[in-house]
Amino acid sequence: MKKIIFILSIAATVAIVFHSCKKEKNINLKDEPTEASYSQQVMERIIGFGDKMNSSMKSGGDMHIDTAVWNLEALISYENAYPDSSSRDFITVESYYTLHVNGDSIAIERDIQEVYQLMLDSVDYHLSQINASMKFLVFCDVELTEIIGNTAYVQATNGYGFNLVLGWYTPIDDDWIWGTYGGSGLAGNCNGNDFTSDGSNEIQYRINHPAVQTPGPGSYTDYITIYRTGTNLGYDGRIYWDETSTIDKCLLVNTLNDLLSDAHNLIYNYDDLNTTEYIEGFRPQGKDFISIEIIDDQVPGSSGPFLHQYKITYAVPYYASQE
């Protein structure tokens, strides 16, 4: 298990939000493998691909674009990401790349190697732009968006954590404005004497950093990011939604802790596809929770309700051998 350990002071930082689309990818491994065999196959595949990408020799091989995309995501996440480490703040950033493919959607490995290096450069650049002493890559979600002619367009959505949270969750102990919509700073607490956070940030960093943690797997594959708000049938007010459209609405401690508890249940409970009357949770079958970004938003319209939008990332775990 990879984990970053720091002893640093906490610095409050405004999160910059970059939107992304969702698309699930599949790995062509044996049907219904055991945990051990699946992990072994994944490790062998990633290590073999990594040897090619990190070699100083230009490879003359090729692979299907879908395979290239899966391999790029898995390798960068395995070598560079720390999904089981915790941070106070979290952002996602999108980057875009192109690959030449033939009529059968096959890409040359030396071209894939160049994209791999560009992706690593993007990670380094994004980290350099985060003004925090503790910062790290949480995940890298690589997707094939489209193929036009002989050009494959690839999108990488990187999630970054920064600023340490010391420490299941530390209770919220102050009243906070629901979120920050517009303006240059955070909305702050209801007393107006602390502008380092807001209601959505208080929920977000606790979900991303539970006080009680269990050992995680070696790493993850097949990332998927889903979006949820409080408008769908069955949510019953479990995600913040304000029909009064009050931009400075104060959420009391009990309300915030209720929303925190509801967020936990919705995130960790599996999606029950057999019912439309009550939503147990958002978690896809076979995937683990990775991180959440809570976006403060407003329903389109001059006086539309204010709301929290949950942007939740899940992935399939695999287990590295213990050395």
Solvent accessible surface area in square Angstrom, and as a share of the most:
residue,aa,sasa,rsa
1,M,104,0.46
2,K,53,0.23
3,K,79,0.33
4,I,34,0.17
5,I,146,0.74
6,F,73,0.30
7,I,168,0.85
8,L,59,0.30
9,S,99,0.64
10,I,81,0.41
11,A,55,0.43
12,A,49,0.38
13,T,36,0.21
14,V,77,0.44
15,A,27,0.21
16,I,105,0.53
17,V,54,0.31
18,F,83,0.35
19,H,110,0.49
20,S,12,0.08
21,C,66,0.39
22,K,103,0.44
23,K,80,0.34
24,E,86,0.38
25,K,25,0.11
26,N,122,0.63
27,I,29,0.15
28,N,133,0.68
29,L,37,0.19
30,K,148,0.63
31,D,136,0.71
32,E,170,0.76
33,P,46,0.29
34,T,93,0.54
35,E,118,0.53
36,A,79,0.61
37,S,41,0.27
38,Y,26,0.10
39,S,6,0.04
40,Q,112,0.50
41,Q,39,0.17
42,V,0,0.00
43,M,26,0.12
44,E,105,0.47
45,R,57,0.21
46,I,3,0.01
47,I,88,0.45
48,G,33,0.32
49,F,8,0.03
50,G,5,0.05
51,D,95,0.49
52,K,88,0.37
53,M,2,0.01
54,N,84,0.43
55,S,42,0.27
56,S,113,0.73
57,M,147,0.66
58,K,124,0.52
59,S,28,0.18
60,G,74,0.71
61,G,30,0.29
62,D,86,0.45
63,M,24,0.10
64,H,71,0.32
65,I,1,0.00
66,D,83,0.43
67,T,40,0.23
68,A,0,0.00
69,V,3,0.02
70,W,5,0.02
71,N,9,0.05
72,L,0,0.00
73,E,1,0.01
74,A,1,0.01
75,L,3,0.01
76,I,0,0.00
77,S,0,0.00
78,Y,62,0.24
79,E,76,0.34
80,N,46,0.23
81,A,0,0.00
82,Y,70,0.27
83,P,18,0.11
84,D,24,0.13
85,S,12,0.08
86,S,14,0.09
87,S,6,0.04
88,R,32,0.12
89,D,7,0.04
90,F,6,0.03
91,I,13,0.06
92,T,3,0.02
93,V,18,0.10
94,E,36,0.16
95,S,14,0.09
96,Y,142,0.54
97,Y,21,0.08
98,T,77,0.45
99,L,6,0.03
100,H,110,0.49
101,V,1,0.00
102,N,71,0.36
103,G,78,0.75
104,D,106,0.55
105,S,24,0.16
106,I,46,0.24
107,A,0,0.00
108,I,60,0.31
109,E,8,0.03
110,R,105,0.38
111,D,37,0.19
112,I,0,0.00
113,Q,12,0.05
114,E,91,0.41
115,V,7,0.04
116,Y,1,0.00
117,Q,78,0.35
118,L,97,0.48
119,M,3,0.01
120,L,37,0.18
121,D,84,0.44
122,S,20,0.13
123,V,8,0.05
124,D,93,0.48
125,Y,131,0.50
126,H,22,0.10
127,L,37,0.18
128,S,71,0.46
129,Q,113,0.50
130,I,15,0.08
131,N,141,0.73
132,A,16,0.12
133,S,93,0.60
134,M,3,0.01
135,K,65,0.28
136,F,7,0.03
137,L,3,0.01
138,V,9,0.05
139,F,1,0.00
140,C,1,0.01
141,D,2,0.01
142,V,0,0.00
143,E,1,0.00
144,L,32,0.16
145,T,54,0.31
146,E,88,0.40
147,I,66,0.34
148,I,103,0.52
149,G,68,0.65
150,N,71,0.36
151,T,42,0.25
152,A,0,0.00
153,Y,82,0.31
154,V,2,0.01
155,Q,9,0.04
156,A,1,0.01
157,T,4,0.02
158,N,2,0.01
159,G,0,0.00
160,Y,0,0.00
161,G,0,0.00
162,F,4,0.02
163,N,6,0.03
164,L,21,0.10
165,V,15,0.09
166,L,116,0.58
167,G,86,0.82
168,W,126,0.44
169,Y,36,0.14
170,T,76,0.44
171,P,92,0.58
172,I,2,0.01
173,D,125,0.65
174,D,39,0.20
175,D,41,0.21
176,W,15,0.05
177,I,20,0.10
178,W,0,0.00
179,G,1,0.01
180,T,32,0.18
181,Y,84,0.32
182,G,57,0.55
183,G,82,0.79
184,S,117,0.75
185,G,40,0.39
186,L,21,0.10
187,A,31,0.24
188,G,0,0.00
189,N,8,0.04
190,C,42,0.25
191,N,116,0.59
192,G,40,0.39
193,N,115,0.59
194,D,45,0.23
195,F,124,0.52
196,T,67,0.39
197,S,0,0.00
198,D,1,0.00
199,G,0,0.00
200,S,0,0.00
201,N,23,0.12
202,E,9,0.04
203,I,0,0.00
204,Q,6,0.03
205,Y,23,0.09
206,R,13,0.05
207,I,0,0.00
208,N,21,0.11
209,H,24,0.11
210,P,22,0.14
211,A,48,0.37
212,V,81,0.46
213,Q,77,0.34
214,T,107,0.62
215,P,117,0.74
216,G,22,0.21
217,P,13,0.08
218,G,11,0.10
219,S,1,0.00
220,Y,17,0.06
221,T,0,0.00
222,D,6,0.03
223,Y,0,0.00
224,I,15,0.07
225,T,3,0.02
226,I,6,0.03
227,Y,56,0.21
228,R,68,0.25
229,T,24,0.14
230,G,16,0.15
231,T,78,0.46
232,N,81,0.42
233,L,131,0.65
234,G,7,0.07
235,Y,5,0.02
236,D,113,0.59
237,G,57,0.55
238,R,27,0.10
239,I,1,0.00
240,Y,15,0.06
241,W,72,0.25
242,D,2,0.01
243,E,125,0.56
244,T,99,0.57
245,S,29,0.19
246,T,50,0.29
247,I,94,0.48
248,D,95,0.49
249,K,72,0.31
250,C,50,0.30
251,L,8,0.04
252,L,108,0.54
253,V,44,0.25
254,N,118,0.60
255,T,58,0.34
256,L,0,0.00
257,N,39,0.20
258,D,87,0.45
259,L,11,0.05
260,L,10,0.05
261,S,59,0.38
262,D,34,0.18
263,A,0,0.00
264,H,30,0.13
265,N,63,0.32
266,L,0,0.00
267,I,0,0.00
268,Y,57,0.22
269,N,60,0.31
270,Y,85,0.32
271,D,46,0.24
272,D,55,0.28
273,L,148,0.74
274,N,146,0.75
275,T,47,0.27
276,T,111,0.64
277,E,145,0.65
278,Y,101,0.38
279,I,38,0.19
280,E,74,0.33
281,G,0,0.00
282,F,7,0.03
283,R,42,0.15
284,P,28,0.17
285,Q,124,0.55
286,G,52,0.50
287,K,5,0.02
288,D,36,0.18
289,F,26,0.11
290,I,15,0.08
291,S,4,0.03
292,I,0,0.00
293,E,2,0.01
294,I,10,0.05
295,I,14,0.07
296,D,26,0.14
297,D,44,0.23
298,Q,34,0.15
299,V,45,0.26
300,P,127,0.80
301,G,52,0.50
302,S,125,0.81
303,S,84,0.54
304,G,9,0.09
305,P,20,0.13
306,F,10,0.04
307,L,10,0.05
308,H,0,0.00
309,Q,33,0.15
310,Y,0,0.00
311,K,5,0.02
312,I,0,0.00
313,T,4,0.02
314,Y,0,0.00
315,A,0,0.00
316,V,35,0.20
317,P,25,0.16
318,Y,0,0.00
319,Y,92,0.35
320,A,29,0.22
321,S,89,0.58
322,Q,162,0.72
323,E,207,0.93
